[in-house]
Amino acid sequence: MKRIVLIGLISVLAPALGAAAPAFKSLHLEFPPDAAAFPDGPNVKIVNQNCLACHSADMVLDQPLLPRATWAAEVAKMRATYKAPLKDADIPLIVDYLAAIHAPPQ
């Protein structure tokens, strides 16, 4: 489980600015663990190899259910805009996976 400790930014910056730091209490938050990999489906190995370098599985799967054409556009955007190093042969396999496991029913 991820743990994050939040400390008031003013309490950190105030001494550097020559001011007295106000009293803040730390706030401890615990977040549920991210999925380490995508759930089973067609071509899941290729999806894990290509997509987990930049995204958690949860981040992708928290998106709304999208039709195949939209997933194809998203994968193309990852390659063209964000320079994801996707092989030509892997693109349709990634789209097949996303359309199989995270698309609205037809």
N, C-alpha and C positions, 0 to 999 in steps of 0.2 A: 504494500500500500504506500502511495506517495504521501509524504509529509512536507508541509510548507509552513514556515514560520514567518509571519508578517510582523514587521516592526515599523512603527511610525516613521515616515521619511524625515519628518522634522526633527525627531530625536537623533537621527544619524547626521543630518546636515547642520543642525544648530551649533554644535561646538566648532565646526569648521568655519562657521560664519561669525564666531565670536559672541554668540548668544547662549544663554542658558538653555539647556535642553529641557523641554517639558517632560513630565512623567507620563510614560505610556506603558501599557501592559502589552505583552506579546500575545498574539492570537495564534493558536495552533489549529490548523485545518488538516483534515485527512481526506484524501480523495480515493475513490475506488481505483483498483489497478486497471491499467489499459490492457486490452487484449494484446498478447505478444505476437499473434499471427492471425491471419484471416481464417474464418471457418472453412471446413472442407467444401469443395466444389470443384467444378471443372477448371483445370489449369491453376489451382491454388498455389502450387510451387512457384510458377512464373510470377504470379501476383506478389507473393511474399518476397521474391528476389528483387523485383523491380520497384514496388511501391513502398515497402517499409523503410527504405533509405531516407525518405522524406516525410512519410505519414505514419501515424499509428493506425492500426486496423480500425480502432474505434473512431478515429477522426473521419475516415472514409465511410464507415458504416453508420455514422450518426447523420449522414446526409439523407435527405428525403429519398424515397424510392423514385428512381429515374428511369425513363424508358431507354431502350438500347441506343437510340440515336443520340440521346443526351449524354450517355456514358461515353459513346464514341467521341463526341465533341470534347468532353472533359479530358479524356486520355490524350487526344490530339493537342489540346491546350497545354497539358503538362509537358509535352515534348517541345512544342513550338515556342511557347511563351516562357516556361520555366526551365527549359533545357534539360528535361529528364532524359537520361541516356537510354532510351528505349530502342530496342532493335525493331526493325520493320516487321519481322516475323512474330514478335511478341505482342504487338498492338492488338491484333484481332483476338488473341487468346485472353488478354486482359479484359477486353470489352465483353467477350463471351462469359467470362467469370462474373463480372459485375452485373451483366444482364440476367444471368442465371440466379444469382443470390440476392440482388438488391434492386429489383425492378418491380413496378406494379404488376399485379396479375393481368393477364391478357384475356 
